Amino acid sequence: MSERVVFLDRASVRADFRRPEFDHVWVDYPQTLPQEGVGRLSGATISISNKVPIMGNTIAQLPALRMIAVCATGTNNVDLDACRARGIVVSNIRDYATHTVPEHVFMLMLALRRNLLAYRAAVQAGEWQRAGRFCLMDYPIEDLHGATLGIVGGGALGSSVHRLAEAFGMRVLLAERKGAGAIRAGYASFDTVLADSDVITLHLPLTPETRHLIGTPELARMRKTAILINTARGGLVDESALAAALKQRRIAGAAFDVLTEEPPRSGNPLLDLDLPNFILTPHNAWASRTAMQAMADQLIENLEAFARAAPRNRVV
């Protein structure tokens, strides 16, 4: 049986995709609007999507569809319940970004702790050139060595960040689930991590339970000298509450690689911040050339496993 494989947003991954080693027809589109999904997936047995939503109303109109291969780790763009009801296999990509995302986290962490943006702006403004001493020390510089890092999310990315933190000489606290009745060995309570960390970094999926995991009350419990880093999902943090906390200097800084809406067509309170203690990058922490190629290779392996009737990396 020949499979019809349709890649809905090929341009979202800049890597080489080898063709699967099974009989198939391959069709790809640079990008696909949500309303174009049904037409483009008509007759498809395998759909590939990085971020294009494939929801229940779309799935209901695609009787031939047997697999959705998500070209990412997060699967919140797929109606998993509808797939489960139809017996559609959903596979995702795992552990491909265990170097690139943690490196991005530490780039952001170092930039904030060492006040990189403020010093760069000072040099551009001529302050060093006018200085009476050999160096500028107008903005505080903090080391990572000896600082406490709170990690929220203990998966592959959180574990990789943990290893890098130890190499920097940081003390690491692993956060227990928010509101948990018992604290597992090796973990600290969520509230303890908020109160005791110099840096907090988020590495967990967006679910109904984790949406707005950090809002005004949680930001208030953080140290005024603490920074918050989010390279996971935008909805984990109440962005309006964060913007207010930064403007009112309730925390020392934040760095985000994600927003609730991406691209942020409707604006976002974090886009309006022009502060030396806030950094926003455009959801590219995952996108090193090495990581994207690893993603592409793993995607094809997922398709081939499905074709052998031995699906791997199954979510459903």
C-alpha positions in Angstrom: 0.0 0.0 0.0 1.4 3.4 -0.9 1.2 6.0 1.8 0.3 9.6 0.9 2.5 11.9 3.1 1.6 15.6 3.4 3.9 18.0 5.2 1.8 21.1 6.1 4.6 23.5 7.1 7.9 22.3 5.6 9.5 25.8 5.8 9.3 25.7 9.6 12.3 23.4 9.8 15.5 24.3 7.9 16.9 20.9 7.5 17.3 18.1 4.9 14.5 15.5 5.0 15.5 12.2 3.4 12.6 10.4 1.8 11.1 7.5 3.8 12.1 3.9 2.8 8.6 2.7 2.0 6.3 3.2 -1.0 4.8 6.6 -0.8 3.8 9.9 -2.4 5.4 13.0 -0.7 3.7 16.4 -0.9 4.9 19.4 1.1 3.8 23.0 1.5 5.9 25.8 2.9 3.1 26.8 5.3 -0.6 26.1 5.7 -3.3 28.2 7.2 -5.7 26.4 9.6 -8.6 26.7 7.1 -6.5 25.1 4.4 -5.8 21.9 6.3 -8.7 19.8 5.2 -8.2 20.5 1.5 -4.5 19.8 1.6 -4.8 16.7 3.7 -7.6 15.2 1.5 -6.6 11.6 0.8 -3.5 11.8 3.0 -2.7 8.8 5.2 0.1 10.5 7.0 0.2 14.2 8.0 3.3 16.0 9.2 2.8 19.2 11.1 5.2 21.4 13.1 2.7 24.0 14.3 -0.3 23.8 12.0 -3.4 22.9 14.1 -5.1 19.6 13.3 -8.2 19.7 15.4 -11.3 17.4 15.7 -13.3 19.2 13.0 -10.5 18.7 10.6 -9.8 15.1 11.6 -13.5 14.3 11.1 -13.3 15.2 7.4 -10.2 13.0 6.7 -11.3 9.4 6.6 -8.0 8.2 5.1 -5.8 9.7 7.8 -4.0 7.1 9.9 -1.0 8.9 11.4 -0.1 12.5 12.5 3.6 13.0 12.8 4.3 16.1 14.8 7.6 17.6 13.8 8.1 19.0 17.3 7.9 17.8 20.9 4.8 19.7 21.9 1.5 18.2 20.7 -1.0 20.9 21.8 -1.7 21.7 18.1 -3.3 18.2 17.7 -6.7 17.1 19.1 -5.4 14.0 20.8 -8.8 12.9 22.0 -10.2 12.9 18.5 -7.1 10.9 17.3 -7.6 8.4 20.1 -11.3 7.9 19.2 -10.4 7.3 15.6 -7.3 5.1 16.2 -5.0 7.6 14.6 -1.4 7.3 15.7 0.3 10.5 16.9 4.1 10.5 17.2 6.3 13.4 18.3 10.0 14.3 18.3 12.0 13.7 21.5 15.3 14.8 23.0 16.6 16.5 19.9 17.2 19.8 21.6 18.9 18.7 24.7 22.0 20.8 23.9 20.6 23.7 22.0 17.9 24.8 24.4 20.0 24.6 27.5 22.7 26.6 25.8 20.1 29.2 24.9 19.0 29.2 28.6 22.5 29.9 29.8 23.0 32.6 27.1 20.0 34.4 28.5 21.0 33.7 32.1 24.5 35.1 31.6 23.3 38.1 29.7 20.9 39.1 32.6 23.2 38.2 35.5 26.0 40.2 34.0 23.9 43.0 32.7 25.0 42.6 29.1 22.3 44.7 27.5 22.9 47.7 29.8 26.7 47.6 29.3 26.3 47.3 25.5 23.9 50.3 25.5 26.4 52.2 27.6 29.2 51.7 25.2 27.0 52.6 22.3 26.0 55.8 24.1 29.7 56.8 24.6 29.7 56.4 28.3 32.9 54.3 28.3 34.6 56.7 26.0 33.9 59.5 28.4 34.7 57.6 31.6 37.4 58.7 33.9 38.5 55.1 34.7 39.6 52.2 32.6 36.2 50.3 33.2 32.6 51.0 33.7 30.9 49.5 36.7 27.6 51.3 36.6 25.4 48.2 36.6 25.6 45.3 39.0 27.3 42.1 37.8 26.4 38.8 39.4 28.2 35.4 39.0 26.4 32.2 38.2 28.9 30.3 40.5 27.3 30.0 43.9 23.9 31.1 42.8 20.8 29.0 43.2 19.0 27.8 40.1 15.4 26.6 40.4 14.4 24.2 37.6 10.7 23.7 37.0 10.2 20.6 34.8 12.4 17.6 35.2 12.4 16.1 31.7 15.3 15.8 29.3 15.7 19.6 28.9 15.6 20.2 32.6 18.1 17.5 33.3 20.5 18.9 30.7 20.2 22.4 32.2 20.9 20.8 35.6 24.2 19.3 34.3 25.3 22.7 32.9 24.4 24.5 36.1 26.5 22.1 38.2 29.4 22.7 35.8 29.0 26.5 36.5 29.1 25.8 40.2 25.4 26.6 40.8 23.2 25.1 43.6 20.2 23.4 41.9 16.7 23.0 43.3 14.3 20.8 41.4 10.7 22.0 41.8 8.0 19.6 42.9 4.6 20.0 41.1 2.7 23.0 42.2 0.3 22.2 45.0 1.7 18.6 45.5 0.8 17.0 48.8 4.1 15.2 49.1 7.6 16.1 48.1 9.6 13.5 46.3 13.2 12.7 47.3 15.6 15.1 45.5 12.9 17.8 45.0 11.9 20.9 46.8 8.4 22.3 47.1 7.3 24.7 44.4 7.0 27.5 46.9 10.5 26.9 48.2 11.9 27.1 44.7 10.1 30.4 44.2 11.4 31.8 47.4 15.0 30.5 47.4 16.1 30.7 43.8 18.3 33.4 42.2 17.3 32.1 38.7 14.1 30.1 37.8 13.9 28.3 34.5 10.8 26.6 33.1 10.9 23.3 31.1 7.5 21.8 31.1 4.6 21.5 28.6 1.6 23.7 28.4 -1.5 21.9 29.8 -4.7 23.1 31.5 -2.9 22.4 34.8 0.3 24.4 33.9 -1.4 27.4 32.2 -0.4 30.6 34.2 1.7 28.5 36.5 3.4 31.7 37.4 1.3 34.8 37.9 1.1 37.7 40.3 1.2 35.7 43.5 4.1 33.6 42.4 6.1 36.6 41.2 5.5 38.2 44.5 7.1 35.2 46.3 10.2 35.4 44.2 13.3 37.3 45.4 13.5 40.9 44.2 17.0 39.9 42.9 15.7 36.9 41.0 15.3 36.4 37.2 12.8 34.2 35.4 13.6 32.3 32.2 11.0 30.7 29.9 12.1 28.7 26.9 9.2 26.3 27.1 5.7 27.7 26.4 4.3 31.2 26.6 1.1 30.4 28.4 3.0 29.1 31.4 3.4 32.7 32.7 0.8 35.4 33.0 2.5 37.9 30.6 0.7 40.9 31.9 1.6 40.1 35.5 5.3 39.6 34.4 5.3 43.0 32.6 4.0 44.7 35.7 6.5 43.0 37.9 9.4 44.1 35.7 8.2 47.7 35.5 7.7 47.8 39.3 11.0 46.1 39.9 9.5 43.3 41.9 11.9 40.9 40.3 15.3 41.7 38.8 14.8 40.5 35.3 13.3 38.0 32.8 14.2 36.4 29.5 11.6 34.6 27.3 11.9 32.7 24.0 8.1 32.1 23.8 4.8 34.0 23.9 1.2 32.9 24.3 0.5 33.8 20.6 3.2 33.1 18.0 3.8 35.0 15.9 2.3 37.8 18.1 0.0 39.2 15.5 -2.3 40.8 18.2 0.5 42.3 20.2 1.7 41.3 23.6 2.6 43.2 26.8 6.1 41.8 26.7 6.7 43.2 23.2 6.2 46.7 24.7 9.0 46.4 27.3 12.1 48.3 26.5 14.2 47.4 29.6 17.8 46.3 29.9 16.6 43.5 32.3 14.3 41.9 29.8 15.2 39.8 26.8 12.8 38.4 24.2 14.0 36.0 21.5 11.6 34.7 18.7 11.1 31.1 19.7 14.4 29.9 18.3 16.1 28.3 21.3 15.5 25.0 19.6 16.8 26.0 16.2 20.5 25.3 15.9 21.4 23.6 12.7 22.4 20.4 14.5 19.2 20.2 16.4 17.0 20.8 13.4 18.7 18.1 11.4 18.3 15.7 14.4 14.6 16.6 14.4 14.3 15.9 10.6 16.1 12.5 10.9 13.9 11.4 13.8 10.8 12.4 12.0 11.5 10.1 9.1 12.4 7.3 11.5 9.0 7.8 13.1 7.3 7.5 9.7 9.3 4.4 8.8 8.4 2.8 12.2 4.7 3.4 11.6 5.0 1.9 8.1 6.5 -1.2 9.8 3.5 -1.4 12.1 5.8 -0.6 15.0 5.1 3.0 15.9 7.7 4.8 18.0 7.5 8.0 20.1 3.8 7.5 20.4 1.7 10.1 22.1 -1.5 8.4 21.1 
